[in-house]
Amino acid sequence: MMLQENLVTLACAVVAVSIGIFIVWGPDVYTPKKRKGAVLGLANLGHTCFLNTLLQALAPCLPFVSWLSEQQQLQDSSTLTSSLSHVLLVLSGRMASDEDVLVPSRIISSLESRGWALSPGQQDAHELFHNFLTTLEEETQQLSSKKLSLVNILEASEEEAVAVSPQLRRRMCHEPSKLAVSPFQGLLTNQLQCVHCGHKTSLRYDKFDSLSLNLLEQSSLQSQTLPHLLAKFVSTEMVMGVACEGCDVPTATAVAFKTLRLGKLPSCLCLHISRTTWQDSGQAFKRLDYVEFPEMLNMNPYIFSSSAKAVNSSDNSTKLEKDDVLPSPDHIRLNHMYQLVSVVVHSGSATSGHFITYRLSHGTRTSWWFTSDTEVRRCSLPEVMKSCAYMLFYVKCSSLQ
């Protein structure tokens, strides 16, 4: 009996020594490497392809990802700013992940806590984009009203003072506008010119986060291109019944030209192609027109400084010539050039279907990927350019440098 106990003790000692030798002198223990830089899929939580497609589309918009990362340092972890920043940092390849598929449940919880109702069934990716931007603006404004006052910071409790670093404290005091403005925010200019006397109203500026472009009237002789849709968006139109401050023409007979242009271009540009029309019966109908869009987009022809021209008061025509609004190599400027980074496509009808996204991978301007919830695969640029685009995301070339 004693011999057996000694043998067991000796065996245990040998095993212990062997394990020790293996740990010290043996090969390194293998630990799985975190996936950093891989294009990951997103889990569908029940008709949430509209959310997944938008997240994939926003990931290559690096100025927006960087801006969100700055914002989340000042926000609570439960806010949309923080949850959206975390997901986009992973999808953009700037943060490692142990998972092959991400679950964006935190984003849904953040939206619901802010009062957004995500009902079952199909929802619109463009509408969700506006919900995102509206919520982010609300959160930054709340932060500004609470913490951007130097007096509030100095009177904060000890715990709040520790939470705000000296660097962020200086930024919050001296750069509040930089913190609050999204890279998607631009400005539209609006101006009226009286046909009778030529008087122009003061420029009116309106904010925008995306541009919704209407398709041209269906014609077998006319192709649909993105420059043509943009030209239609900024075309001059005639308005009636607007009182003029420069002459005594009665309001009932007053006529003016209304000119819309882009006053300030954003770093990230979202273009929405409106495809839903309404039939005489009142039912929604989706147009499937193919719109040709460029990989490199010159926005110079549509900005106020280069394309807003005086309207000839003796000419009542509201039509702009093609050369006035379509890109020309003679006036291409780098700071108004944009590169395509993602394309959102909707397949199906006006009331049901599925969203997918073509997007650039991180760290490259040439590697394109097809993403559909958990399905992720490489694709070619020709496949991207032939897609029936619903939303187009561009980034300023100067912002990519």
FENJOHU-V821620 format. One record per backbone hydrogen bond with DSSP energy under -0.5 kcal/mol. NH is the residue of the N-H (numbers start at 1). CO is the residue of the C=O. If there is no record, write none. Layout:
<<NH & CO> <NH & CO>>
This chain:
<<5 & 1> <6 & 2> <7 & 3> <8 & 4> <9 & 5> <10 & 6> <11 & 7> <12 & 8> <13 & 9> <14 & 10> <15 & 11> <16 & 12> <17 & 13> <18 & 14> <19 & 15> <20 & 16> <21 & 17> <22 & 18> <23 & 19> <24 & 20> <25 & 21> <26 & 21> <26 & 22> <35 & 97> <36 & 34> <37 & 35> <40 & 38> <41 & 100> <42 & 373> <43 & 102> <45 & 43> <51 & 48> <52 & 48> <53 & 49> <54 & 50> <55 & 51> <56 & 52> <57 & 53> <58 & 54> <59 & 55> <60 & 56> <61 & 58> <62 & 60> <64 & 61> <65 & 61> <66 & 62> <67 & 63> <68 & 64> <69 & 65> <70 & 66> <71 & 67> <72 & 68> <73 & 69> <73 & 70> <74 & 71> <75 & 72> <79 & 76> <83 & 79> <84 & 80> <85 & 81> <86 & 82> <87 & 83> <88 & 84> <89 & 85> <90 & 86> <91 & 87> <92 & 88> <93 & 90> <94 & 89> <95 & 89> <97 & 35> <102 & 41> <104 & 102> <105 & 103> <106 & 103> <108 & 104> <109 & 105> <110 & 106> <111 & 107> <112 & 108> <113 & 109> <114 & 110> <114 & 111> <115 & 112> <116 & 111> <118 & 116> <119 & 117> <128 & 124> <129 & 125> <130 & 126> <131 & 127> <132 & 128> <133 & 129> <134 & 130> <135 & 131> <136 & 132> <137 & 133> <138 & 134> <139 & 135> <140 & 136> <141 & 137> <142 & 138> <143 & 139> <144 & 140> <145 & 141> <146 & 142> <147 & 143> <148 & 144> <153 & 149> <154 & 150> <155 & 151> <156 & 153> <161 & 157> <162 & 158> <163 & 159> <164 & 160> <165 & 163> <169 & 165> <170 & 166> <171 & 167> <172 & 168> <173 & 169> <174 & 170> <175 & 171> <179 & 175> <180 & 176> <181 & 177> <182 & 180> <185 & 182> <186 & 208> <187 & 264> <188 & 206> <189 & 261> <190 & 204> <191 & 259> <193 & 257> <194 & 199> <195 & 255> <196 & 255> <198 & 194> <201 & 192> <204 & 190> <206 & 188> <208 & 186> <211 & 270> <212 & 210> <213 & 211> <213 & 272> <215 & 274> <222 & 219> <224 & 290> <225 & 223> <226 & 292> <229 & 225> <230 & 226> <231 & 227> <232 & 228> <233 & 229> <234 & 230> <235 & 232> <237 & 258> <239 & 256> <241 & 254> <243 & 241> <253 & 250> <254 & 250> <254 & 251> <256 & 239> <257 & 193> <258 & 237> <259 & 191> <259 & 257> <260 & 258> <261 & 189> <262 & 302> <263 & 187> <263 & 261> <264 & 187> <267 & 183> <268 & 183> <269 & 394> <270 & 268> <271 & 269> <271 & 392> <272 & 211> <272 & 270> <273 & 271> <273 & 390> <274 & 213> <274 & 272> <275 & 273> <277 & 275> <277 & 285> <279 & 283> <282 & 279> <285 & 277> <287 & 275> <287 & 285> <292 & 224> <292 & 290> <297 & 295> <297 & 338> <298 & 296> <299 & 297> <299 & 336> <302 & 299> <303 & 300> <304 & 262> <306 & 303> <307 & 303> <308 & 304> <309 & 307> <313 & 311> <315 & 312> <316 & 314> <324 & 321> <325 & 321> <325 & 322> <326 & 322> <331 & 328> <332 & 329> <336 & 333> <337 & 334> <338 & 297> <339 & 395> <340 & 295> <341 & 393> <342 & 393> <343 & 358> <344 & 391> <345 & 356> <346 & 388> <347 & 354> <349 & 352> <354 & 347> <356 & 345> <357 & 371> <358 & 343> <359 & 369> <360 & 341> <361 & 367> <364 & 361> <368 & 366> <368 & 379> <369 & 359> <370 & 377> <371 & 357> <372 & 375> <375 & 372> <376 & 374> <377 & 370> <379 & 368> <384 & 380> <385 & 381> <386 & 382> <387 & 384> <389 & 387> <390 & 344> <391 & 344> <392 & 271> <393 & 342> <394 & 269> <394 & 392> <395 & 339> <396 & 267> <397 & 337> <399 & 396> <400 & 396> <400 & 397> <401 & 397>>
